[in-house]
Amino acid sequence: VGSERLEMRSVTKTPAEHLSLYNEMDIALDSFPYSGTTTTFESLMMGVPVVSLAQAPPHGSHSHNVSASVLTQVGREAWVAWTREEYTSIAAALASDTSMIAEQRKTLRAALLASPSCQGEEFMQAVDSEYRGMWTRYCAS
């Protein structure tokens, strides 16, 4: 990607101004080694693909892999890299595929909202079921 296509922006004054900047992005490059959380959800909600660099255990931790987890939940595992070279390759491929970017603008929000990450009630039912199972196993031991 040519440097003329990259822009660095300063802090915005309002949340609406902040979110409007996503309308000017083609892709979001997740930070590393500390992965995004809010910015990843914002990007996906605004229809902007995110490229993330995950780290496998023992070096990878929750803070390294939040975006990778979110992308997996949304069915976008192809945007998760495991090496810096792969990160660069995925970003370059996305940046050059303008038709895919346009399609993601239309569909990514719905994919995020339909993902397990945004299904709070089902998530809490699963957590409750796990807690009950743990308690039952503890009582039986």
C-alpha positions as CSV (number, residue, x, y, z in Angstrom):
1,V,0.0,0.0,0.0
2,G,1.4,3.3,-1.0
3,S,2.1,5.9,1.7
4,E,-0.4,8.3,-0.1
5,R,-3.2,5.9,0.9
6,L,-2.3,6.0,4.7
7,E,-3.6,8.7,7.0
8,M,-3.0,9.3,10.6
9,R,-5.7,11.2,12.4
10,S,-5.8,13.0,15.7
11,V,-8.3,12.5,18.5
12,T,-11.9,13.3,17.7
13,K,-14.1,15.6,19.8
14,T,-17.3,13.5,19.8
15,P,-18.3,9.8,19.5
16,A,-20.2,10.6,16.3
17,E,-17.2,12.2,14.8
18,H,-15.1,9.2,15.9
19,L,-17.4,6.7,14.3
20,S,-17.8,8.7,11.1
21,L,-14.1,8.1,10.5
22,Y,-14.8,4.5,9.8
23,N,-16.6,5.6,6.6
24,E,-13.3,6.7,5.3
25,M,-11.4,3.4,6.0
26,D,-11.0,0.4,3.7
27,I,-9.5,-1.9,6.3
28,A,-8.5,-1.7,9.9
29,L,-5.1,-3.0,11.0
30,D,-5.3,-4.4,14.5
31,S,-2.5,-3.3,16.9
32,F,-0.1,-5.8,18.3
33,P,1.1,-7.2,20.6
34,Y,-1.9,-5.8,22.5
35,S,-5.0,-6.5,20.4
36,G,-8.0,-4.3,20.0
37,T,-11.3,-4.9,21.6
38,T,-13.5,-1.9,21.3
39,T,-11.9,-0.8,18.1
40,T,-12.4,-4.3,16.6
41,F,-16.1,-4.3,17.5
42,E,-16.4,-0.7,16.2
43,S,-14.7,-1.6,12.9
44,L,-16.9,-4.6,12.3
45,M,-20.0,-2.8,13.3
46,M,-19.2,-0.1,10.8
47,G,-18.5,-2.7,8.0
48,V,-14.7,-2.3,8.1
49,P,-12.6,-5.6,7.8
50,V,-10.0,-6.0,10.5
51,V,-6.6,-7.8,10.1
52,S,-5.3,-9.2,13.3
53,L,-2.0,-10.8,14.3
54,A,-2.6,-13.6,16.8
55,Q,-0.1,-15.3,19.0
56,A,-0.2,-18.9,19.9
57,P,0.5,-20.2,23.4
58,P,2.7,-20.0,25.4
59,H,3.4,-16.5,24.3
60,G,-0.1,-15.6,23.3
61,S,-2.5,-14.4,26.0
62,H,-6.0,-13.0,26.1
63,S,-4.7,-9.5,25.4
64,H,-2.9,-10.7,22.3
65,N,-5.8,-12.6,20.8
66,V,-9.1,-10.7,21.5
67,S,-9.5,-9.6,17.9
68,A,-8.6,-13.0,16.6
69,S,-11.4,-14.5,18.8
70,V,-13.9,-11.9,17.7
71,L,-13.0,-12.4,14.0
72,T,-13.4,-16.2,14.5
73,Q,-16.8,-15.7,16.1
74,V,-17.9,-13.6,13.1
75,G,-16.6,-16.2,10.6
76,R,-13.7,-14.1,9.4
77,E,-10.8,-16.4,10.4
78,A,-9.1,-15.6,7.1
79,W,-8.3,-12.2,8.5
80,V,-6.3,-13.6,11.4
81,A,-2.6,-13.9,10.8
82,W,-0.1,-16.0,12.8
83,T,3.1,-14.4,11.5
84,R,4.0,-10.8,10.6
85,E,4.5,-11.9,7.0
86,E,1.0,-13.4,6.9
87,Y,-0.4,-10.2,8.5
88,T,1.2,-8.1,5.7
89,S,-0.1,-10.5,3.1
90,I,-3.7,-10.5,4.3
91,A,-3.7,-6.7,4.6
92,A,-2.3,-6.3,1.1
93,A,-4.8,-8.8,-0.3
94,L,-7.8,-7.0,1.3
95,A,-6.6,-3.6,0.3
96,S,-6.4,-4.6,-3.3
97,D,-9.9,-6.3,-3.4
98,T,-12.2,-3.3,-3.6
99,S,-15.3,-5.4,-4.5
100,M,-14.8,-7.5,-1.4
101,I,-14.5,-4.4,0.7
102,A,-17.7,-3.0,-0.8
103,E,-19.5,-6.3,0.0
104,Q,-18.2,-6.3,3.6
105,R,-19.6,-2.8,4.1
106,K,-23.0,-4.2,3.3
107,T,-22.8,-7.5,5.3
108,L,-20.3,-7.3,8.1
109,R,-22.6,-5.5,10.6
110,A,-25.3,-8.2,10.3
111,A,-22.6,-11.0,10.6
112,L,-21.3,-9.4,13.8
113,L,-24.8,-9.0,15.3
114,A,-25.6,-12.6,14.5
115,S,-22.4,-13.9,16.0
116,P,-22.1,-15.5,19.4
117,S,-20.2,-12.4,20.6
118,C,-23.5,-10.4,20.4
119,Q,-25.9,-13.1,21.7
120,G,-25.9,-12.2,25.3
121,E,-28.9,-14.2,26.4
122,E,-27.6,-17.4,24.8
123,F,-24.1,-16.8,26.2
124,M,-25.4,-16.3,29.8
125,Q,-27.5,-19.5,29.5
126,A,-24.4,-21.4,28.4
127,V,-22.4,-19.9,31.3
128,D,-25.2,-20.8,33.8
129,S,-25.3,-24.4,32.4
130,E,-21.5,-24.7,32.9
131,Y,-21.7,-23.3,36.4
132,R,-24.5,-25.8,37.3
133,G,-22.4,-28.7,35.8
134,M,-19.3,-27.6,37.8
135,W,-21.4,-27.4,41.0
136,T,-23.0,-30.8,40.3
137,R,-19.6,-32.4,39.7
138,Y,-18.2,-30.8,42.9
139,C,-21.1,-32.0,45.0
140,A,-20.8,-35.5,43.6
141,S,-17.1,-35.7,44.5
